Amino acid sequence: ASLYIVLLFGCAIIPVLLDIGFVLKMWLGIVPQKADIFCKIMILSTAICTVNVILGTCLHATGNIKRISFHSGTLFLISLLPVYFFFKQGMAVEMSYWTILFFDICVTTMNLYNIKKQIPELNILKLVYTILKPIIIIAVLFPIPYLFYVNMGEGFLRLLIISMVNVMDIALFSFFIILSNQHRTPI
């Protein structure tokens, strides 16, 4: 399930990440300064949180919810300290978003540690590989929709073509590379 969730998320976020300026213009009309940067960081943060949901499901199945809630809650509360410090020092607002992204990665790492500790029979490397494999594939395929982004003028047609090319690339590559024969046969 984690494999398919990451692949579907990749189908959705790549076109939006590439053409966020146009999407925001279409949605808001007048785009506030730095809104595109904030959106990109939050989309990446959401991608990491999506992986955390997958890992959290494994952890919740153990029944030891207090521990994971304590760990992740503590990390999220600690993230407020650097955010406060950055604002106090007059740093750019983006730093708060980057800090939240960093702590999302820390929570993911903590969840992996908790899974290893609470479910020792689960092969953690295999789980990490299962999650990283589609991310790597999405990253490898990124230049294809990016070429359309660079070579076409801004507009709905470019967003549509980038979306279609991205979905087709991920679908075809996943079908032939990621899926086993057992999974390909019913399709």
ZICORCOR-V222331 format. One record per backbone hydrogen bond with DSSP energy under -1.0 kcal/mol. CO is the residue of the C=O (numbers start at 0). NH is the residue of the N-H. E is the energy in kcal/mol with one decimal. If there is no record, write none. Layout:
co & nh & e
CO & NH & E
CO & NH & E
This chain:
co & nh & e
0 & 4 & -2.3
1 & 5 & -2.2
2 & 6 & -2.1
3 & 7 & -2.8
4 & 8 & -2.5
5 & 9 & -2.3
6 & 10 & -2.0
7 & 11 & -1.4
8 & 12 & -2.8
9 & 13 & -1.6
12 & 16 & -3.4
13 & 17 & -2.5
14 & 18 & -2.4
18 & 22 & -2.3
19 & 23 & -2.8
20 & 24 & -2.1
21 & 25 & -2.9
22 & 26 & -2.1
23 & 27 & -3.6
24 & 28 & -1.6
27 & 29 & -1.7
31 & 34 & -1.9
33 & 37 & -2.3
34 & 38 & -2.6
35 & 39 & -2.3
36 & 40 & -2.5
37 & 41 & -2.5
38 & 42 & -2.4
39 & 43 & -2.2
40 & 44 & -2.4
41 & 45 & -2.5
42 & 46 & -2.1
43 & 47 & -2.0
44 & 48 & -2.5
45 & 49 & -2.1
46 & 50 & -1.6
47 & 51 & -2.1
48 & 52 & -2.0
49 & 53 & -1.6
50 & 54 & -2.4
51 & 55 & -3.2
52 & 56 & -1.9
53 & 57 & -1.3
54 & 58 & -2.1
55 & 59 & -3.1
56 & 60 & -1.5
58 & 61 & -1.2
59 & 62 & -1.2
62 & 64 & -1.4
64 & 68 & -2.4
65 & 69 & -2.6
66 & 70 & -2.7
67 & 71 & -2.6
68 & 72 & -2.3
69 & 73 & -2.4
70 & 74 & -2.2
71 & 75 & -2.4
72 & 76 & -2.3
73 & 77 & -2.7
74 & 78 & -1.6
76 & 79 & -1.3
77 & 80 & -1.5
78 & 82 & -1.4
79 & 83 & -2.6
80 & 84 & -2.5
81 & 85 & -2.9
82 & 86 & -2.3
83 & 87 & -2.7
84 & 88 & -2.1
85 & 90 & -2.6
86 & 89 & -1.2
91 & 94 & -1.5
92 & 95 & -1.5
93 & 97 & -2.7
94 & 98 & -2.3
95 & 99 & -2.0
96 & 100 & -2.3
97 & 101 & -2.5
98 & 102 & -2.5
99 & 103 & -2.0
100 & 104 & -1.9
101 & 105 & -1.9
102 & 106 & -2.4
103 & 107 & -2.1
104 & 108 & -2.4
105 & 109 & -2.6
106 & 110 & -2.7
107 & 111 & -2.2
108 & 112 & -2.2
109 & 113 & -2.7
110 & 114 & -2.5
111 & 115 & -2.3
112 & 116 & -2.1
113 & 117 & -3.0
114 & 118 & -2.8
118 & 121 & -1.7
121 & 123 & -1.1
122 & 126 & -1.9
123 & 127 & -2.7
124 & 128 & -2.5
125 & 129 & -2.4
126 & 130 & -1.8
127 & 131 & -3.0
128 & 132 & -2.6
131 & 135 & -2.9
132 & 136 & -2.2
133 & 137 & -2.6
134 & 138 & -2.2
135 & 139 & -2.6
136 & 140 & -2.3
140 & 143 & -1.5
141 & 145 & -1.9
142 & 146 & -2.0
143 & 147 & -1.1
144 & 148 & -2.1
145 & 149 & -2.5
146 & 150 & -2.1
147 & 151 & -1.1
154 & 158 & -1.9
155 & 159 & -2.6
156 & 160 & -2.8
157 & 161 & -2.9
158 & 162 & -2.2
159 & 163 & -2.6
160 & 164 & -3.0
161 & 165 & -2.5
162 & 166 & -2.5
163 & 167 & -2.6
164 & 168 & -2.8
165 & 169 & -2.5
166 & 170 & -2.7
167 & 171 & -2.9
168 & 172 & -2.7
169 & 173 & -2.5
170 & 174 & -2.5
171 & 175 & -2.3
172 & 176 & -2.6
173 & 178 & -2.8
179 & 183 & -2.2
180 & 184 & -2.0
